């Protein structure tokens, strides 16, 4: 297993690394924030020591770069009640792979990320390595998982999988944002980034000052998906 995401080189797996057009002109990180309407453990998938975002949120997955932060806040409709001012998870992007590269990466490094829908272990059912067999421009096949063909168009628009070896997942034990940081919470269903520019360093300083251990699960997913539920309702 690789020692860290920075050690994984797609070129060594006969795949394509991210081109120059994907690189930033400076080293200033971007902070992407969005509300999570359904925290199931699939998007993000915080299991097995690495947090991944490979389904849903196509725009964030397409444009976020290494060094950026992605933060999911709660909503008013989650089982815990109104946690709209709380952080459900935060991840610093330490790796970015195409969905095809991610499929190979999981086969070689993190097979538990490949969904096993009949497994008694909930984490295995929520595997987010859903798409495989990327051949000749045809639509990839879909493993039985929390997503189905109805989600494929949205998922594939994201093009990439975001990976993190520097994350905090709170799930059903979300932590409240400082009042001075609550401006990063989006008002609607979409994500927010440009208006977060003046809060990036403040957020990073805050999350890193909470005396939390990175890459640790501080809670469980708020919603457990039954194997009979095959359609994700949270993608946008």
N, C-alpha and C positions, 0 to 999 in steps of 0.2 A: 504494500500500500504506500502511496506517496506520502512524504513527510508533511506536505502542506499544499494548498492550492497553487502557490507560486511555483511549486516544483513540477506541476503537471504541464507538460509541453505538448499541445495538440499535434505539432509537427512530427513528434516521435510516434504518433499513432496514425500516420498517413492521412492527416486531416489538415484543415486550413486554420492558421492563426488569424487573429483579428487584424485587419488591414490598417494602413495609416489613417484612412479617413475616419476610423473609429477612435483614434487617439485624440486626447485633448490638447489644446494649444498651451495650457498651463496646468499646474498641479492642484488647482483649487477644486476641492471635491464639491459635488452637487448633492443636496439632500432631497430625496424624493419621499413624499409622504402621501398616504392614502388611508381611507377608512376600510376596515375589514368587516364586511357584513356577516361572514361565516368563517369562523376559525375552526377548521377541521383537522389541521395537521398536514394538509396536502399542499396548500399554497399560503404561506411558505411551508416547506417540509423541513423541520428542524432536527430530524432524527439522525442517528449514527455518527454524531460528532461533526456534522457539516450541515449548514443551513442552505437550502436551495429554493430558488423561485424559478420554476420552469413552465408553469401553466398559469393561466389568468394574467392580468396586468401586462398586456402585450407591449404597450408603449414604453413602460418602464424597462422591461426586459430588452427592448430593442435599443434604447438610447443610453442606459446607464453604463458606466465604465468602471474599471478597477479603481478603487479608492473612493468611489461614491458611497453614500449611505442610503439605504431603503428602510423606511420606518412605517409600520402598520399600526394605526391607532384603532381603538374600539369604536363601537357605534351604539346607538340607543336601542337596537333591536336584538342584541345578543342575550343569551340566557342569564348572564350576570346582571342584566339591567342596563342602565345608562352608564357606559364606560367610555363615552366619546372623548373624554379628556385624558384617557389613559393610553399607555403604550403596550401593545400586545407583543410586538417584537421589533428589534432593530438589528440590521445587519450591514456590515461594511463589505462591499463587494471586493472579494479577493481573487475571483476568477470569473471568466465569461467564455462560454462555449456555445457553438451552434447546437441545435437540438440533436443533430446527427452525431456530433462530437460527444455530446452528453450521453447518448445511448452507449457509445463505445466506452466512455469513461466509467459508467456504472457497471458495465459488464466486466471490466478489468479491475476496477478499484472499489466500487461500492455496490455490489449486487443486491444488497438489501433495499436499495432505492428503487429497484424494479418491482412493481406492484405484484403481489400475490393475493388475489381477491378472496381466496378461501382460507387464508392463513388465520389462525387464532390470534396471532400477534397483530394488534391494531396498526402498529407502525408499518408492518409489511403491506397491509391493505392500502395504506395511504401513500405508497411509493409513487413518486412523481416522474419516474423515467417511463413515460407512457408510450412515446412514439418510437417506432423502429422500422427497419427496412426502407431506407431512403434510397430509392433506385430510379435513375433516369428521369428525374423530374416528376415522378408520380407521387401522389399523396402517400405519406407513410402510413403504415398499419398502426392500429391502436391496441395496446394491451388492455385487458379488462381491468378497469380501475374506476376511480371516482369521476373520470371524464369519459365521454363517448363521442360519437361522430358529430353530435350537436355542438360540441365544444371545439372541434378540431380547427375550424376556420379562425376562431379567436386565438387559440393557442399558437397556431403556426404563424400568425401575424407578428408574434413576438420574436420569432426567429432564433432567439438565444435563451440559454439557461444562465442565470446568475448564481454564483456560488460564494459561500462565505465561511471562512475559518476564524471569523471575528464577529460573533453575533450574541445576542441576548434574546431568549425566548421566554415570555412570561405566561402566555396562554390564559388559563383561568385564574391567574394571579397577576393581572396587569398592574403596572405602576403608574401613578398619576404624574402627568407632566407638570413642571413648574409653571406657574401662571404666566411668567414672562416668556415662556416657550410655546404657549398655546396658540400663537398665531400660525404655527406650522400645520395646524389641523385643518384639512380641507373642509370647505363648506358643503360640497356636493359629493357625487360618486366618483368623479375623476381624481387624478393625482395632482399634486402641487409640487413645484420645484423652483421656478424663477423667484417667486415671492419669499422663498426660504433662504435666499442668498445671505442675508444679514444674520441668520440664525444658525448657520452651519457649525461654525466653531463653538458657539454657545451650547448647541445640542451635544456635540461630541464631548466637550468638556464636562457637561452635566452627566451624561450616561457613563463616562469613564470615572467620574468622581463618586458614583453610587456604591463603590466597594463591592461590585458584583464580579463574579468569575465569568469570563467570556466562554462561549461554547457550552454553556450549561443550561438545561431546561429547568426553569423555575416554576413551571406549571404544566398542566396537560391541555390538549386542545379542548376548547369550550364545547364543541359539538362533535359527537361520535357518529360517524356515518354508518348506517346499517348496510350490509352487503346488497340489499334489495334496492338501495338508492344509488342509481348510476348517473344521475344528472346533477352537475354542479350548478348552483343557482347564483354564484357570486361573481361570475366572469364579466368583466367590462373593461 
